[in-house]
Amino acid sequence: MLEVVPDLPESERADLALALNAMADKARDLDDIVQRLLNEPHTPKEIGELLIAFELTTEQIRGHSDTVDGKLYEIGDRLKAMKSAGVVKS
């Protein structure tokens, strides 16, 4: 999807793609953890383990946010401007 972004160096495109994929995977993991916490019976020990897993997963997402660091705002604005100018087809 990032190949439509003009003037985005290949190395930055690859880094962003990896970070976005990793963050999306971790978001699915968070959803799984929350669903398990809310919808399954657990011992206090299991709840503790799931809460720790939640924290560890959020730390991993935060780690990838350094790669993204506002770049998606810039890319999004650039792409919206292109669409407004009729450069990108829907």
C-alpha positions as CSV (number, residue, x, y, z in Angstrom):
1,M,0.0,0.0,0.0
2,L,2.9,2.4,0.6
3,E,4.1,2.1,-2.9
4,V,1.5,4.8,-3.9
5,V,3.3,7.4,-1.7
6,P,5.5,9.6,-3.9
7,D,9.0,10.5,-2.8
8,L,9.1,7.9,0.0
9,P,12.5,6.3,0.0
10,E,12.4,2.5,-0.3
11,S,14.2,2.0,3.0
12,E,11.7,4.2,4.8
13,R,8.8,2.4,3.1
14,A,10.2,-1.0,4.1
15,D,10.8,0.2,7.7
16,L,7.3,1.6,8.0
17,A,5.7,-1.5,6.5
18,L,7.5,-3.7,9.0
19,A,6.5,-1.5,11.9
20,L,2.8,-1.3,10.8
21,N,2.6,-5.1,10.3
22,A,4.2,-5.7,13.7
23,M,1.9,-3.2,15.4
24,A,-1.2,-4.7,13.7
25,D,-0.1,-8.2,14.8
26,K,0.4,-7.0,18.4
27,A,-3.0,-5.2,18.3
28,R,-4.6,-8.6,17.5
29,D,-2.7,-10.1,20.4
30,L,-4.1,-7.4,22.7
31,D,-7.6,-8.1,21.5
32,D,-7.1,-11.8,22.2
33,I,-5.8,-11.1,25.7
34,V,-8.8,-8.8,26.5
35,Q,-11.3,-11.3,25.1
36,R,-9.7,-14.0,27.2
37,L,-9.8,-11.8,30.3
38,L,-13.5,-10.8,29.8
39,N,-15.0,-14.0,28.5
40,E,-13.2,-16.9,30.2
41,P,-13.0,-17.9,33.8
42,H,-9.5,-17.5,35.3
43,T,-7.7,-18.1,38.5
44,P,-6.0,-15.0,40.0
45,K,-2.7,-16.4,38.8
46,E,-4.0,-16.6,35.2
47,I,-5.4,-13.1,35.4
48,G,-2.0,-11.9,36.6
49,E,-0.3,-13.7,33.7
50,L,-2.7,-12.2,31.2
51,L,-2.2,-8.7,32.6
52,I,1.5,-9.1,32.3
53,A,1.1,-10.3,28.7
54,F,-1.0,-7.2,28.0
55,E,1.7,-4.9,29.4
56,L,4.5,-6.7,27.5
57,T,2.5,-6.5,24.3
58,T,1.8,-2.7,24.7
59,E,5.6,-2.2,25.2
60,Q,6.3,-3.9,21.9
61,I,3.8,-1.7,20.2
62,R,5.4,1.4,21.7
63,G,8.8,0.2,20.5
64,H,7.5,0.3,16.9
65,S,5.9,3.7,17.4
66,D,9.4,5.2,17.2
67,T,9.6,4.1,13.6
68,V,6.2,5.5,12.8
69,D,6.6,8.7,14.9
70,G,4.1,11.0,13.1
71,K,5.1,9.9,9.6
72,L,1.7,8.5,8.9
73,Y,0.2,12.0,9.4
74,E,2.6,13.3,6.8
75,I,1.9,10.5,4.4
76,G,-1.8,10.6,4.9
77,D,-1.9,14.4,4.3
78,R,0.2,13.9,1.2
79,L,-2.1,11.2,-0.2
80,K,-5.2,13.2,0.6
81,A,-3.8,16.2,-1.3
82,M,-3.0,14.0,-4.3
83,K,-6.6,12.6,-4.3
84,S,-7.9,16.2,-4.1
85,A,-5.8,17.1,-7.0
86,G,-7.1,14.1,-9.0
87,V,-3.7,12.4,-9.1
88,V,-4.7,9.2,-7.3
89,K,-7.6,7.1,-8.6
90,S,-10.1,5.7,-6.0
